Amino acid sequence: MNLIILILLVMLVVGALPSWGHSQSWGYAPSGGLGLVLLIVVVLLLTGRL
């Protein structure tokens, strides 16, 4: 289950990058926010709390 969540978060971060056509006007806010969520999940996985 944890691996599935991690893969989904990585896919969301890549999809929100401003280099894609649909997200160029968004700037870096969505990918930055999703990157932060991904970082928190990775830290929780490494510490064994998730």
N, CA, C and O atoms as a Maestro MAE file, in Angstrom:
{
 s_m_m2io_version
 :::
 2.0.0
}

f_m_ct {
 s_m_title
 :::
 protein
 m_atom[200] {
  # First column is atom index #
  i_m_mmod_type
  r_m_x_coord
  r_m_y_coord
  r_m_z_coord
  i_m_residue_number
  s_m_chain_name
  s_m_pdb_residue_name
  s_m_pdb_atom_name
  i_m_atomic_number
  :::
  1 25 0.829 -1.192 0.000 1 A "MET " " N  " 7
  2 3 0.000 0.000 0.000 1 A "MET " " CA " 6
  3 2 0.873 1.255 0.000 1 A "MET " " C  " 6
  4 15 0.589 2.211 -0.722 1 A "MET " " O  " 8
  5 25 1.932 1.252 0.810 2 A "ASN " " N  " 7
  6 3 2.804 2.413 0.884 2 A "ASN " " CA " 6
  7 2 3.486 2.682 -0.446 2 A "ASN " " C  " 6
  8 15 3.659 3.837 -0.833 2 A "ASN " " O  " 8
  9 25 3.869 1.635 -1.140 3 A "LEU " " N  " 7
  10 3 4.530 1.793 -2.429 3 A "LEU " " CA " 6
  11 2 3.575 2.399 -3.452 3 A "LEU " " C  " 6
  12 15 3.987 3.215 -4.276 3 A "LEU " " O  " 8
  13 25 2.325 2.013 -3.407 4 A "ILE " " N  " 7
  14 3 1.327 2.559 -4.329 4 A "ILE " " CA " 6
  15 2 1.138 4.054 -4.078 4 A "ILE " " C  " 6
  16 15 1.071 4.839 -5.023 4 A "ILE " " O  " 8
  17 25 1.054 4.443 -2.824 5 A "ILE " " N  " 7
  18 3 0.912 5.858 -2.476 5 A "ILE " " CA " 6
  19 2 2.123 6.646 -2.947 5 A "ILE " " C  " 6
  20 15 1.973 7.742 -3.485 5 A "ILE " " O  " 8
  21 25 3.304 6.111 -2.755 6 A "LEU " " N  " 7
  22 3 4.530 6.777 -3.173 6 A "LEU " " CA " 6
  23 2 4.580 6.937 -4.692 6 A "LEU " " C  " 6
  24 15 4.962 7.997 -5.190 6 A "LEU " " O  " 8
  25 25 4.205 5.911 -5.421 7 A "ILE " " N  " 7
  26 3 4.199 5.983 -6.889 7 A "ILE " " CA " 6
  27 2 3.181 7.014 -7.368 7 A "ILE " " C  " 6
  28 15 3.462 7.775 -8.294 7 A "ILE " " O  " 8
  29 25 2.010 7.048 -6.754 8 A "LEU " " N  " 7
  30 3 0.996 8.035 -7.140 8 A "LEU " " CA " 6
  31 2 1.471 9.457 -6.879 8 A "LEU " " C  " 6
  32 15 1.226 10.349 -7.692 8 A "LEU " " O  " 8
  33 25 2.141 9.680 -5.763 9 A "LEU " " N  " 7
  34 3 2.642 11.018 -5.469 9 A "LEU " " CA " 6
  35 2 3.721 11.441 -6.461 9 A "LEU " " C  " 6
  36 15 3.756 12.599 -6.876 9 A "LEU " " O  " 8
  37 25 4.592 10.523 -6.842 10 A "VAL " " N  " 7
  38 3 5.619 10.841 -7.833 10 A "VAL " " CA " 6
  39 2 4.968 11.197 -9.168 10 A "VAL " " C  " 6
  40 15 5.392 12.139 -9.838 10 A "VAL " " O  " 8
  41 25 3.952 10.454 -9.547 11 A "MET " " N  " 7
  42 3 3.254 10.740 -10.800 11 A "MET " " CA " 6
  43 2 2.557 12.100 -10.752 11 A "MET " " C  " 6
  44 15 2.529 12.809 -11.758 11 A "MET " " O  " 8
  45 25 1.998 12.473 -9.611 12 A "LEU " " N  " 7
  46 3 1.363 13.775 -9.475 12 A "LEU " " CA " 6
  47 2 2.369 14.910 -9.574 12 A "LEU " " C  " 6
  48 15 2.090 15.937 -10.193 12 A "LEU " " O  " 8
  49 25 3.537 14.732 -8.969 13 A "VAL " " N  " 7
  50 3 4.575 15.760 -9.043 13 A "VAL " " CA " 6
  51 2 5.039 15.944 -10.476 13 A "VAL " " C  " 6
  52 15 5.189 17.077 -10.935 13 A "VAL " " O  " 8
  53 25 5.270 14.851 -11.192 14 A "VAL " " N  " 7
  54 3 5.710 14.950 -12.583 14 A "VAL " " CA " 6
  55 2 4.620 15.578 -13.446 14 A "VAL " " C  " 6
  56 15 4.929 16.367 -14.339 14 A "VAL " " O  " 8
  57 25 3.380 15.253 -13.207 15 A "GLY " " N  " 7
  58 3 2.276 15.816 -13.975 15 A "GLY " " CA " 6
  59 2 2.042 17.288 -13.719 15 A "GLY " " C  " 6
  60 15 1.474 17.975 -14.568 15 A "GLY " " O  " 8
  61 25 2.463 17.792 -12.572 16 A "ALA " " N  " 7
  62 3 2.245 19.199 -12.239 16 A "ALA " " CA " 6
  63 2 3.428 20.082 -12.609 16 A "ALA " " C  " 6
  64 15 3.379 21.288 -12.365 16 A "ALA " " O  " 8
  65 25 4.480 19.531 -13.185 17 A "LEU " " N  " 7
  66 3 5.624 20.352 -13.592 17 A "LEU " " CA " 6
  67 2 5.186 21.356 -14.653 17 A "LEU " " C  " 6
  68 15 4.400 21.014 -15.537 17 A "LEU " " O  " 8
  69 25 5.684 22.590 -14.578 18 A "PRO " " N  " 7
  70 3 5.231 23.620 -15.519 18 A "PRO " " CA " 6
  71 2 5.718 23.428 -16.956 18 A "PRO " " C  " 6
  72 15 5.373 24.235 -17.819 18 A "PRO " " O  " 8
  73 25 6.490 22.410 -17.236 19 A "SER " " N  " 7
  74 3 6.942 22.192 -18.609 19 A "SER " " CA " 6
  75 2 5.849 21.566 -19.474 19 A "SER " " C  " 6
  76 15 5.953 21.590 -20.700 19 A "SER " " O  " 8
  77 25 4.813 21.011 -18.865 20 A "TRP " " N  " 7
  78 3 3.712 20.434 -19.624 20 A "TRP " " CA " 6
  79 2 2.797 21.545 -20.113 20 A "TRP " " C  " 6
  80 15 2.696 22.590 -19.470 20 A "TRP " " O  " 8
  81 25 2.142 21.338 -21.218 21 A "GLY " " N  " 7
  82 3 1.293 22.357 -21.821 21 A "GLY " " CA " 6
  83 2 0.124 22.788 -20.962 21 A "GLY " " C  " 6
  84 15 -0.202 23.973 -20.906 21 A "GLY " " O  " 8
  85 25 -0.511 21.841 -20.292 22 A "HIS " " N  " 7
  86 3 -1.709 22.169 -19.516 22 A "HIS " " CA " 6
  87 2 -1.400 22.908 -18.223 22 A "HIS " " C  " 6
  88 15 -2.303 23.488 -17.620 22 A "HIS " " O  " 8
  89 25 -0.141 22.902 -17.782 23 A "SER " " N  " 7
  90 3 0.172 23.504 -16.484 23 A "SER " " CA " 6
  91 2 1.196 24.630 -16.567 23 A "SER " " C  " 6
  92 15 1.787 24.990 -15.549 23 A "SER " " O  " 8
  93 25 1.422 25.192 -17.741 24 A "GLN " " N  " 7
  94 3 2.416 26.252 -17.862 24 A "GLN " " CA " 6
  95 2 2.011 27.512 -17.105 24 A "GLN " " C  " 6
  96 15 2.878 28.192 -16.557 24 A "GLN " " O  " 8
  97 25 0.759 27.835 -17.058 25 A "SER " " N  " 7
  98 3 0.328 29.061 -16.387 25 A "SER " " CA " 6
  99 2 0.232 28.901 -14.873 25 A "SER " " C  " 6
  100 15 0.022 29.890 -14.171 25 A "SER " " O  " 8
  101 25 0.379 27.698 -14.355 26 A "TRP " " N  " 7
  102 3 0.274 27.472 -12.914 26 A "TRP " " CA " 6
  103 2 1.511 27.922 -12.168 26 A "TRP " " C  " 6
  104 15 1.423 28.260 -10.987 26 A "TRP " " O  " 8
  105 25 2.656 27.936 -12.817 27 A "GLY " " N  " 7
  106 3 3.903 28.243 -12.132 27 A "GLY " " CA " 6
  107 2 4.408 27.022 -11.367 27 A "GLY " " C  " 6
  108 15 4.084 25.885 -11.711 27 A "GLY " " O  " 8
  109 25 5.197 27.265 -10.336 28 A "TYR " " N  " 7
  110 3 5.803 26.167 -9.588 28 A "TYR " " CA " 6
  111 2 5.036 25.793 -8.322 28 A "TYR " " C  " 6
  112 15 5.460 24.888 -7.603 28 A "TYR " " O  " 8
  113 25 3.938 26.451 -8.032 29 A "ALA " " N  " 7
  114 3 3.203 26.190 -6.792 29 A "ALA " " CA " 6
  115 2 2.673 24.757 -6.690 29 A "ALA " " C  " 6
  116 15 2.887 24.128 -5.653 29 A "ALA " " O  " 8
  117 25 1.997 24.203 -7.699 30 A "PRO " " N  " 7
  118 3 1.487 22.833 -7.551 30 A "PRO " " CA " 6
  119 2 2.590 21.794 -7.399 30 A "PRO " " C  " 6
  120 15 2.490 20.897 -6.562 30 A "PRO " " O  " 8
  121 25 3.637 21.913 -8.203 31 A "SER " " N  " 7
  122 3 4.703 20.915 -8.102 31 A "SER " " CA " 6
  123 2 5.482 21.100 -6.805 31 A "SER " " C  " 6
  124 15 5.983 20.128 -6.238 31 A "SER " " O  " 8
  125 25 5.588 22.332 -6.335 32 A "GLY " " N  " 7
  126 3 6.259 22.566 -5.055 32 A "GLY " " CA " 6
  127 2 5.475 21.998 -3.888 32 A "GLY " " C  " 6
  128 15 6.044 21.404 -2.972 32 A "GLY " " O  " 8
  129 25 4.163 22.187 -3.930 33 A "GLY " " N  " 7
  130 3 3.312 21.640 -2.866 33 A "GLY " " CA " 6
  131 2 3.286 20.129 -2.878 33 A "GLY " " C  " 6
  132 15 3.357 19.491 -1.827 33 A "GLY " " O  " 8
  133 25 3.184 19.555 -4.068 34 A "LEU " " N  " 7
  134 3 3.199 18.093 -4.165 34 A "LEU " " CA " 6
  135 2 4.577 17.537 -3.816 34 A "LEU " " C  " 6
  136 15 4.690 16.451 -3.247 34 A "LEU " " O  " 8
  137 25 5.614 18.281 -4.157 35 A "GLY " " N  " 7
  138 3 6.967 17.866 -3.781 35 A "GLY " " CA " 6
  139 2 7.144 17.832 -2.270 35 A "GLY " " C  " 6
  140 15 7.800 16.941 -1.731 35 A "GLY " " O  " 8
  141 25 6.552 18.810 -1.593 36 A "LEU " " N  " 7
  142 3 6.606 18.843 -0.134 36 A "LEU " " CA " 6
  143 2 5.861 17.653 0.464 36 A "LEU " " C  " 6
  144 15 6.342 17.027 1.409 36 A "LEU " " O  " 8
  145 25 4.695 17.342 -0.081 37 A "VAL " " N  " 7
  146 3 3.939 16.174 0.391 37 A "VAL " " CA " 6
  147 2 4.735 14.902 0.141 37 A "VAL " " C  " 6
  148 15 4.771 14.017 0.996 37 A "VAL " " O  " 8
  149 25 5.374 14.802 -1.023 38 A "LEU " " N  " 7
  150 3 6.195 13.638 -1.337 38 A "LEU " " CA " 6
  151 2 7.363 13.523 -0.368 38 A "LEU " " C  " 6
  152 15 7.682 12.424 0.087 38 A "LEU " " O  " 8
  153 25 7.999 14.633 -0.049 39 A "LEU " " N  " 7
  154 3 9.113 14.618 0.895 39 A "LEU " " CA " 6
  155 2 8.662 14.155 2.281 39 A "LEU " " C  " 6
  156 15 9.361 13.377 2.929 39 A "LEU " " O  " 8
  157 25 7.524 14.618 2.729 40 A "ILE " " N  " 7
  158 3 7.004 14.215 4.037 40 A "ILE " " CA " 6
  159 2 6.697 12.718 4.059 40 A "ILE " " C  " 6
  160 15 7.011 12.034 5.033 40 A "ILE " " O  " 8
  161 25 6.088 12.212 2.993 41 A "VAL " " N  " 7
  162 3 5.765 10.784 2.929 41 A "VAL " " CA " 6
  163 2 7.035 9.944 2.911 41 A "VAL " " C  " 6
  164 15 7.091 8.902 3.564 41 A "VAL " " O  " 8
  165 25 8.051 10.376 2.178 42 A "VAL " " N  " 7
  166 3 9.312 9.629 2.137 42 A "VAL " " CA " 6
  167 2 9.972 9.616 3.511 42 A "VAL " " C  " 6
  168 15 10.480 8.580 3.941 42 A "VAL " " O  " 8
  169 25 9.970 10.746 4.199 43 A "VAL " " N  " 7
  170 3 10.554 10.792 5.545 43 A "VAL " " CA " 6
  171 2 9.782 9.879 6.494 43 A "VAL " " C  " 6
  172 15 10.389 9.175 7.301 43 A "VAL " " O  " 8
  173 25 8.458 9.881 6.407 44 A "LEU " " N  " 7
  174 3 7.659 9.000 7.259 44 A "LEU " " CA " 6
  175 2 7.920 7.530 6.937 44 A "LEU " " C  " 6
  176 15 7.953 6.693 7.839 44 A "LEU " " O  " 8
  177 25 8.105 7.212 5.648 45 A "LEU " " N  " 7
  178 3 8.418 5.836 5.275 45 A "LEU " " CA " 6
  179 2 9.782 5.409 5.820 45 A "LEU " " C  " 6
  180 15 9.945 4.288 6.301 45 A "LEU " " O  " 8
  181 25 10.747 6.306 5.738 46 A "LEU " " N  " 7
  182 3 12.097 5.965 6.209 46 A "LEU " " CA " 6
  183 2 12.169 5.826 7.726 46 A "LEU " " C  " 6
  184 15 12.952 5.028 8.241 46 A "LEU " " O  " 8
  185 25 11.355 6.599 8.440 47 A "THR " " N  " 7
  186 3 11.358 6.479 9.892 47 A "THR " " CA " 6
  187 2 10.458 5.369 10.401 47 A "THR " " C  " 6
  188 15 10.472 5.049 11.589 47 A "THR " " O  " 8
  189 25 9.665 4.775 9.496 48 A "GLY " " N  " 7
  190 3 8.815 3.648 9.883 48 A "GLY " " CA " 6
  191 2 7.509 4.058 10.533 48 A "GLY " " C  " 6
  192 15 6.873 3.231 11.187 48 A "GLY " " O  " 8
  193 25 7.094 5.275 10.383 49 A "ARG " " N  " 7
  194 3 5.850 5.722 10.995 49 A "ARG " " CA " 6
  195 2 4.657 5.672 10.067 49 A "ARG " " C  " 6
  196 15 3.549 6.037 10.461 49 A "ARG " " O  " 8
  197 25 4.866 5.226 8.843 50 A "LEU " " N  " 7
  198 3 3.750 5.131 7.893 50 A "LEU " " CA " 6
  199 2 3.597 3.716 7.424 50 A "LEU " " C  " 6
  200 15 2.713 3.425 6.619 50 A "LEU " " O  " 8
  :::
 }
 m_bond[199] {
  # First column is bond index #
  i_m_from
  i_m_to
  i_m_order
  :::
  1 1 2 1
  2 2 3 1
  3 3 4 2
  4 3 5 1
  5 5 6 1
  6 6 7 1
  7 7 8 2
  8 7 9 1
  9 9 10 1
  10 10 11 1
  11 11 12 2
  12 11 13 1
  13 13 14 1
  14 14 15 1
  15 15 16 2
  16 15 17 1
  17 17 18 1
  18 18 19 1
  19 19 20 2
  20 19 21 1
  21 21 22 1
  22 22 23 1
  23 23 24 2
  24 23 25 1
  25 25 26 1
  26 26 27 1
  27 27 28 2
  28 27 29 1
  29 29 30 1
  30 30 31 1
  31 31 32 2
  32 31 33 1
  33 33 34 1
  34 34 35 1
  35 35 36 2
  36 35 37 1
  37 37 38 1
  38 38 39 1
  39 39 40 2
  40 39 41 1
  41 41 42 1
  42 42 43 1
  43 43 44 2
  44 43 45 1
  45 45 46 1
  46 46 47 1
  47 47 48 2
  48 47 49 1
  49 49 50 1
  50 50 51 1
  51 51 52 2
  52 51 53 1
  53 53 54 1
  54 54 55 1
  55 55 56 2
  56 55 57 1
  57 57 58 1
  58 58 59 1
  59 59 60 2
  60 59 61 1
  61 61 62 1
  62 62 63 1
  63 63 64 2
  64 63 65 1
  65 65 66 1
  66 66 67 1
  67 67 68 2
  68 67 69 1
  69 69 70 1
  70 70 71 1
  71 71 72 2
  72 71 73 1
  73 73 74 1
  74 74 75 1
  75 75 76 2
  76 75 77 1
  77 77 78 1
  78 78 79 1
  79 79 80 2
  80 79 81 1
  81 81 82 1
  82 82 83 1
  83 83 84 2
  84 83 85 1
  85 85 86 1
  86 86 87 1
  87 87 88 2
  88 87 89 1
  89 89 90 1
  90 90 91 1
  91 91 92 2
  92 91 93 1
  93 93 94 1
  94 94 95 1
  95 95 96 2
  96 95 97 1
  97 97 98 1
  98 98 99 1
  99 99 100 2
  100 99 101 1
  101 101 102 1
  102 102 103 1
  103 103 104 2
  104 103 105 1
  105 105 106 1
  106 106 107 1
  107 107 108 2
  108 107 109 1
  109 109 110 1
  110 110 111 1
  111 111 112 2
  112 111 113 1
  113 113 114 1
  114 114 115 1
  115 115 116 2
  116 115 117 1
  117 117 118 1
  118 118 119 1
  119 119 120 2
  120 119 121 1
  121 121 122 1
  122 122 123 1
  123 123 124 2
  124 123 125 1
  125 125 126 1
  126 126 127 1
  127 127 128 2
  128 127 129 1
  129 129 130 1
  130 130 131 1
  131 131 132 2
  132 131 133 1
  133 133 134 1
  134 134 135 1
  135 135 136 2
  136 135 137 1
  137 137 138 1
  138 138 139 1
  139 139 140 2
  140 139 141 1
  141 141 142 1
  142 142 143 1
  143 143 144 2
  144 143 145 1
  145 145 146 1
  146 146 147 1
  147 147 148 2
  148 147 149 1
  149 149 150 1
  150 150 151 1
  151 151 152 2
  152 151 153 1
  153 153 154 1
  154 154 155 1
  155 155 156 2
  156 155 157 1
  157 157 158 1
  158 158 159 1
  159 159 160 2
  160 159 161 1
  161 161 162 1
  162 162 163 1
  163 163 164 2
  164 163 165 1
  165 165 166 1
  166 166 167 1
  167 167 168 2
  168 167 169 1
  169 169 170 1
  170 170 171 1
  171 171 172 2
  172 171 173 1
  173 173 174 1
  174 174 175 1
  175 175 176 2
  176 175 177 1
  177 177 178 1
  178 178 179 1
  179 179 180 2
  180 179 181 1
  181 181 182 1
  182 182 183 1
  183 183 184 2
  184 183 185 1
  185 185 186 1
  186 186 187 1
  187 187 188 2
  188 187 189 1
  189 189 190 1
  190 190 191 1
  191 191 192 2
  192 191 193 1
  193 193 194 1
  194 194 195 1
  195 195 196 2
  196 195 197 1
  197 197 198 1
  198 198 199 1
  199 199 200 2
  :::
 }
}
